[in-house]
Amino acid sequence: MGIRLVRMDHPGAVNAEAIWEYLQSCRARPEDEAAGLGPLEDCHSLDEVRQSGLPEVARQARGDDLPSGFVPALQFAAMDPSGKLVGMIQLRLQLTEALLRSGGNIGYSVRPDCRRRGYAGLMLDDCLRRAAALGMSRVLITCSPSNLASRRTILSRGGQLENVLLSSFGQPVERYWIDLHAEASRPKNGSA
């Protein structure tokens, strides 16, 4: 089992239909969290994915003319060996006060029918390597206390709990830092 992270800011890198199908799959279970979607989170049709979602992904990657509160970010699709989009992960290259509280540098989600297969850990491993290659020394990842799978993934990659804060919606958010220098020297266990 393996995945390949594909940067979504390049035209045609990921099929818009696959993205739309992924979004629908994640939304089919309203109780699920679907983080790491970036500007695609606001897309409610295939046309919106094409006409606003993907252009906004490219704009965020370039850091061009971003609205207040937005930061440069890289959006990735996780593709399995068959070419199926199994997850998405976003690397935010800076932190605002709001992202420091909730959201952090990295957000990710795994397609509901592909969970419990280690994809989140593989995606996070690759994203952490990319963050280190970009010169980042540490990253903040947040999750809900009820998201036990995400907590396990973060902890297994060296995440250190700093604290639990309330989000702007009044929900508790666990805040974990991962030191990328320590991460680079830690052996990978492949679990998630």
Secondary structure in CASP SS format (residue, H / E / C, confidence):
PFRMAT SS
TARGET T0000
AUTHOR 0000-0000-0000
METHOD secondary structure of the structure
MODEL  1
M C 1.00
G C 1.00
I C 1.00
R E 1.00
L E 1.00
V E 1.00
R E 1.00
M C 1.00
D C 1.00
H C 1.00
P C 1.00
G C 1.00
A C 1.00
V C 1.00
N C 1.00
A H 1.00
E H 1.00
A H 1.00
I H 1.00
W H 1.00
E H 1.00
Y H 1.00
L H 1.00
Q H 1.00
S H 1.00
C H 1.00
R H 1.00
A C 1.00
R C 1.00
P C 1.00
E C 1.00
D C 1.00
E C 1.00
A C 1.00
A C 1.00
G C 1.00
L C 1.00
G H 1.00
P H 1.00
L H 1.00
E H 1.00
D H 1.00
C C 1.00
H C 1.00
S C 1.00
L H 1.00
D H 1.00
E H 1.00
V H 1.00
R H 1.00
Q H 1.00
S H 1.00
G H 1.00
L H 1.00
P H 1.00
E H 1.00
V H 1.00
A H 1.00
R H 1.00
Q H 1.00
A H 1.00
R H 1.00
G C 1.00
D C 1.00
D C 1.00
L C 1.00
P C 1.00
S C 1.00
G C 1.00
F C 1.00
V C 1.00
P C 1.00
A E 1.00
L E 1.00
Q E 1.00
F E 1.00
A E 1.00
A E 1.00
M E 1.00
D C 1.00
P C 1.00
S C 1.00
G C 1.00
K C 1.00
L E 1.00
V E 1.00
G E 1.00
M E 1.00
I E 1.00
Q E 1.00
L E 1.00
R E 1.00
L C 1.00
Q C 1.00
L C 1.00
T C 1.00
E H 1.00
A H 1.00
L H 1.00
L H 1.00
R H 1.00
S C 1.00
G C 1.00
G E 1.00
N C 1.00
I E 1.00
G E 1.00
Y E 1.00
S E 1.00
V E 1.00
R C 1.00
P H 1.00
D H 1.00
C H 1.00
R C 1.00
R C 1.00
R C 1.00
G C 1.00
Y H 1.00
A H 1.00
G H 1.00
L H 1.00
M H 1.00
L H 1.00
D H 1.00
D H 1.00
C H 1.00
L H 1.00
R H 1.00
R H 1.00
A H 1.00
A H 1.00
A H 1.00
L C 1.00
G C 1.00
M C 1.00
S C 1.00
R E 1.00
V E 1.00
L E 1.00
I E 1.00
T E 1.00
C E 1.00
S C 1.00
P C 1.00
S C 1.00
N C 1.00
L H 1.00
A H 1.00
S H 1.00
R H 1.00
R H 1.00
T H 1.00
I H 1.00
L H 1.00
S H 1.00
R C 1.00
G C 1.00
G C 1.00
Q E 1.00
L E 1.00
E E 1.00
N E 1.00
V E 1.00
L E 1.00
L E 1.00
S C 1.00
S C 1.00
F C 1.00
G C 1.00
Q C 1.00
P E 1.00
V E 1.00
E E 1.00
R E 1.00
Y E 1.00
W E 1.00
I E 1.00
D E 1.00
L H 1.00
H H 1.00
A H 1.00
E H 1.00
A H 1.00
S H 1.00
R C 1.00
P C 1.00
K C 1.00
N C 1.00
G C 1.00
S C 1.00
A C 1.00
END
